[in-house]
Amino acid sequence: MEKIRIGVSACLLGEKVRYDGQHKHDSYITGTLGQWFEFVPVCPEFELGLGVPRETMRLEGDPENPRLVTGKTRRDLTEPMLAWCSRRVKELERENLCGYIFKSKSPSSGMERVKVYPTGGGMPVNKGRGLFAHAFMQHFPLLPVEEEGRLNDPALRENFIERLFTLKRWREMLAEDDSRAGLVKFHERHKYLLMSHSIPHYRELGRIVADVKGKRLPAVQAIYHAQLMEALRLRATIKKHVNVLEHMAGYFKRQLGPDEKQELVETIASYRQAHVPLIVPVTLINHYVRKYQEPYLGQQYYLKPHPTELHLRNQVF
């Protein structure tokens, strides 16, 4: 499989570009994710030409519009950094990125909860966003983004990676079958994946697909894309997953014997009660899909939205 290109803070890849001449290598990113993703490294401070090592920096002033100031010499780097950010995000348009992993707490690359210090002194508030992270998210509002620290949360990690793979499939559809039929097929194959995040969004996306006749297809695709990414940002919960699993179980009412039906009901109940991870009922349904050759479920990405080797559905919540 062609690797998915994502941007990553360079220090997380082991590059010694931090203010102290060190790195913050993240082995999960380079090891586990590296099997499936191709990384485009970015370090705002280093690329701005500030050198390694360099003075520490911090955000000051209004959390909604902070200044970037060096710690000792009090040099205000806000304008040079903003100008660089404006150029860099335009350059990144050529990289065909599907997402980005930022370095947490960084005054340039922190995605959220970055410390912002009052101008006149005092205690900081954790309400800021790094200048580059802010520029990137404004320029690419539909791209999935995360911080390396938040990837330690299994639910956030799965949500992020699921969005990356879905976006890759979306782009492949546009490249291979840029037609109304291609859009319909994409929506059908993502039915249960969408339902696991938001039934209202799934229904709205269905209306968009059904109402495409007589409209400019690129405009419809743009609306669908935006709604798709908005839907997938919503957390998939146990309750939502159970609803999907029960819908899928209904496809086997006639094929399953009494023992198989009971096993499936009990397995879904065990997942509902958080006794087993999601991979257990999903594996059982996949087994029945193959055994009874259920064609509609066989094409549903919900049953395999990302490589099994990533172990994203193996946690009990």
JOMOWO-V298453 format. One record per residue. N is the residue number from 1. RES is the residue in three letters. PHI is phi in whole degrees, 0 to 359 (* if undefined). NEAR is the number of other C-alpha atoms within 10 Angstrom. Layout:
n;res;phi;near
N;RES;PHI;NEAR
N;RES;PHI;NEAR
//
This chain:
n;res;phi;near
1;MET;*;4
2;GLU;296;8
3;LYS;291;12
4;ILE;272;20
5;ARG;273;19
6;ILE;224;21
7;GLY;279;21
8;VAL;215;25
9;SER;303;26
10;ALA;303;24
11;CYS;296;21
12;LEU;288;24
13;LEU;268;22
14;GLY;97;15
15;GLU;282;16
16;LYS;276;18
17;VAL;238;24
18;ARG;284;19
19;TYR;302;17
20;ASP;264;12
21;GLY;81;13
22;GLN;252;14
23;HIS;231;16
24;LYS;229;16
25;HIS;307;16
26;ASP;248;14
27;SER;291;13
28;TYR;294;14
29;ILE;294;18
30;THR;284;17
31;GLY;272;11
32;THR;294;12
33;LEU;290;15
34;GLY;298;15
35;GLN;289;13
36;TRP;239;18
37;PHE;236;18
38;GLU;254;17
39;PHE;258;22
40;VAL;249;16
41;PRO;283;16
42;VAL;219;21
43;CYS;228;20
44;PRO;304;21
45;GLU;296;22
46;PHE;293;17
47;GLU;290;13
48;LEU;286;14
49;GLY;95;8
50;LEU;277;12
51;GLY;83;14
52;VAL;221;15
53;PRO;287;14
54;ARG;206;15
55;GLU;296;16
56;THR;291;14
57;MET;227;20
58;ARG;208;20
59;LEU;270;29
60;GLU;224;23
61;GLY;94;17
62;ASP;287;14
63;PRO;303;20
64;GLU;281;10
65;ASN;210;13
66;PRO;282;21
67;ARG;259;22
68;LEU;257;25
69;VAL;232;19
70;THR;285;16
71;GLY;288;13
72;LYS;265;9
73;THR;277;9
74;ARG;60;12
75;ARG;283;12
76;ASP;271;16
77;LEU;256;15
78;THR;302;15
79;GLU;295;11
80;PRO;300;11
81;MET;292;20
82;LEU;296;17
83;ALA;295;11
84;TRP;296;16
85;CYS;302;21
86;SER;300;14
87;ARG;288;11
88;ARG;291;17
89;VAL;294;18
90;LYS;291;13
91;GLU;296;10
92;LEU;290;16
93;GLU;301;11
94;ARG;282;8
95;GLU;274;12
96;ASN;55;12
97;LEU;290;20
98;CYS;257;22
99;GLY;175;22
100;TYR;206;23
101;ILE;245;27
102;PHE;266;28
103;LYS;273;23
104;SER;295;21
105;LYS;69;20
106;SER;284;22
107;PRO;292;29
108;SER;254;27
109;SER;243;27
110;GLY;293;25
111;MET;279;26
112;GLU;198;20
113;ARG;54;16
114;VAL;277;23
115;LYS;295;22
116;VAL;235;26
117;TYR;267;22
118;PRO;300;16
119;THR;301;13
120;GLY;271;7
121;GLY;100;9
122;GLY;124;8
123;MET;282;9
124;PRO;284;17
125;VAL;244;14
126;ASN;270;14
127;LYS;232;14
128;GLY;263;27
129;ARG;221;27
130;GLY;304;27
131;LEU;298;24
132;PHE;288;27
133;ALA;302;25
134;HIS;296;19
135;ALA;296;19
136;PHE;296;22
137;MET;291;17
138;GLN;288;12
139;HIS;284;15
140;PHE;237;18
141;PRO;295;12
142;LEU;263;18
143;LEU;282;19
144;PRO;295;23
145;VAL;226;23
146;GLU;206;22
147;GLU;250;21
148;GLU;298;20
149;GLY;293;14
150;ARG;290;15
151;LEU;289;18
152;ASN;285;11
153;ASP;276;10
154;PRO;303;17
155;ALA;291;17
156;LEU;294;17
157;ARG;297;17
158;GLU;296;20
159;ASN;300;20
160;PHE;297;21
161;ILE;291;21
162;GLU;299;22
163;ARG;295;23
164;LEU;298;26
165;PHE;291;17
166;THR;293;20
167;LEU;297;21
168;LYS;298;17
169;ARG;296;14
170;TRP;300;18
171;ARG;293;16
172;GLU;295;12
173;MET;299;16
174;LEU;298;15
175;ALA;282;10
176;GLU;261;9
177;ASP;213;14
178;ASP;279;15
179;SER;216;15
180;ARG;299;17
181;ALA;298;11
182;GLY;295;15
183;LEU;294;20
184;VAL;298;15
185;LYS;296;16
186;PHE;301;19
187;HIS;296;21
188;GLU;298;17
189;ARG;287;17
190;HIS;255;19
191;LYS;308;21
192;TYR;285;25
193;LEU;296;26
194;LEU;294;25
195;MET;298;21
196;SER;289;24
197;HIS;255;22
198;SER;194;21
199;ILE;295;16
200;PRO;303;12
201;HIS;294;18
202;TYR;301;22
203;ARG;294;14
204;GLU;296;15
205;LEU;296;21
206;GLY;297;16
207;ARG;294;12
208;ILE;298;17
209;VAL;293;21
210;ALA;291;11
211;ASP;259;11
212;VAL;281;16
213;LYS;300;11
214;GLY;84;6
215;LYS;247;9
216;ARG;290;9
217;LEU;301;16
218;PRO;302;13
219;ALA;293;11
220;VAL;295;17
221;GLN;298;20
222;ALA;296;11
223;ILE;294;13
224;TYR;299;20
225;HIS;303;17
226;ALA;297;13
227;GLN;292;18
228;LEU;299;23
229;MET;290;18
230;GLU;295;14
231;ALA;297;23
232;LEU;288;22
233;ARG;291;18
234;LEU;288;14
235;ARG;290;15
236;ALA;278;20
237;THR;252;14
238;ILE;303;18
239;LYS;301;12
240;LYS;294;17
241;HIS;297;22
242;VAL;299;18
243;ASN;301;17
244;VAL;294;19
245;LEU;299;22
246;GLU;291;13
247;HIS;299;12
248;MET;294;17
249;ALA;300;18
250;GLY;297;9
251;TYR;289;15
252;PHE;247;17
253;LYS;303;11
254;ARG;272;8
255;GLN;274;12
256;LEU;285;15
257;GLY;281;11
258;PRO;305;9
259;ASP;293;9
260;GLU;294;14
261;LYS;300;16
262;GLN;295;11
263;GLU;298;14
264;LEU;294;19
265;VAL;299;15
266;GLU;293;13
267;THR;293;19
268;ILE;296;24
269;ALA;296;15
270;SER;296;16
271;TYR;292;21
272;ARG;302;19
273;GLN;272;13
274;ALA;62;14
275;HIS;269;13
276;VAL;224;18
277;PRO;283;19
278;LEU;300;24
279;ILE;299;19
280;VAL;291;16
281;PRO;295;24
282;VAL;295;20
283;THR;296;13
284;LEU;295;15
285;ILE;294;20
286;ASN;301;16
287;HIS;298;12
288;TYR;290;21
289;VAL;300;20
290;ARG;288;12
291;LYS;296;10
292;TYR;255;11
293;GLN;49;11
294;GLU;278;14
295;PRO;292;10
296;TYR;294;12
297;LEU;292;20
298;GLY;298;17
299;GLN;260;15
300;GLN;279;18
301;TYR;291;18
302;TYR;304;22
303;LEU;284;20
304;LYS;202;16
305;PRO;283;18
306;HIS;203;20
307;PRO;302;11
308;THR;300;11
309;GLU;298;8
310;LEU;281;14
311;HIS;55;12
312;LEU;277;19
313;ARG;249;16
314;ASN;261;14
315;GLN;263;13
316;VAL;262;14
317;PHE;258;15
//
